[in-house]
Amino acid sequence: MKLAFLVYDSRSGSTLLASMLSKSIVNMCITPEISSGRLLALRDDELYKISEERLIKILNYRQNLRNWPGKMEDVKGLLHSLRERDPPAFTRAEIIQALLEPYHKGIVTTKDGACLMVKCGEHIKYWREIIKVFPDASIICIVRDPRAVANSKLHTPRPYNPWETMGWPGAFLLAYRWKFIFHQVEAARGNLSLFKVRYEEFVVRPDAVIKDLAEYLGCAISGKKEGREYEIPEEEKQIHGLVLRGVPERHRADAWRRTLGWLNRVIVETVTRKMMKQMGYSGDVLYVPKAGRLLIWIVGLCLSGAAVFKHFWQLWGHRFMRVAR
């Protein structure tokens, strides 16, 4: 069975891609967002020295397992059974494969073209570890114009913290995150099997993109559906209304031109200028002289600093209110 990792910056169309892939490819299952990054960062020879309780905390760092179809007691039992197995099977690969076992249901793993895709944007940070742990795995990356990504985040409430938007860090840090992610993508391209999807092309030619991706993975796109369709977590459905309609909406690719303010646009373009050029998004960047770019960096950094302060102030306020109740 083929193992693939879907990586992205959030609000780049990954959920739309996952939904349409799972409906189109015959023998495929795509997980909801589940991160194994903290586990991948460890070494196999370290695992036996770490208690099961500590490993659970590592696996569920920042609630990385909230979308996993089980309870933390199940994770503890899974880790215990792997640790006690004879011969020992307590490695990163074995733990991750065991966590992914529930998603094998519905896939005929003995058939050619079976594919399990793990959806998590932050896995791109661990591409070196993925090569070592899963040398035959593929990485699928979906990229979207950073101005569209920032605009979407600035206008979309966070599913798990609805009092603020996904763009709470401000345009400067949003742009820097996009730049960092696709710097990792470019670094990984020469070292592993990687397929890049452009969001703007995908919403215009979805069938062609899915066909190319299926061929890349060695999967079939016709015949009886074997794998189960991608399920959006309940808490995230409110921010994926367009995905639930099931049809890509082409106008979303340029929506940022109408709703992204001039200052935020200039900040994003200034921070991501070089990477935008590498990714093919430099055609209509506003001109800013070199002296002006330094000023934009300073202004953007100050605005993001204020946004981060506001975020933690609100976070502490909400925690205080919960304790007070």
RARA-V62987 format. One line per field, one symbol per residue. phi: phi as a letter, one per 40 degrees, with the letter a starting at -180 (. if undefined). burial: # if it has 24 or more other C-alpha atoms within 12 Angstrom, else .. A space follows every 10 residues. Layout:
# RARA-V62987
phi->???
burial->???
This chain:
# RARA-V62987
phi->.cbbbcbacd gbgccccccc ccccccbbbb cccbbbdccd ccbdcccccb cccccccccb dffcbcccca bccccccccc cccccbcdbb bdcccccccc ddcccgcccc ccgcabbcca cccccbcccc dccbcccbbb bbbbdccccc ccccbbcccb bccacccdcg dccccccdcc dcccccccdc bacbbbbcdc ccccbccccc cccccccgbc bbhccbcccc bcddccccbb dccccgbcbc cccbccccbc cdcccccccc cbdccdcccg bccbcccbcd ccccccdccc ccccccccdc dccccccccc ccccc
burial->########## ########## ########## ########## .#....#... .#..##.### ...##.##.. .#..##.### .##.....## ########## ..##.###.. ..######## ########## #.##..#### ########## ######.#.. ...####### ########## ######.#.. .######### ###..#..## #.##.##### #....##### ##...#..## ..##...##. .##..#...# ..######## ###.##..#. #...#..... .....##.## #.##..#... .......... .....
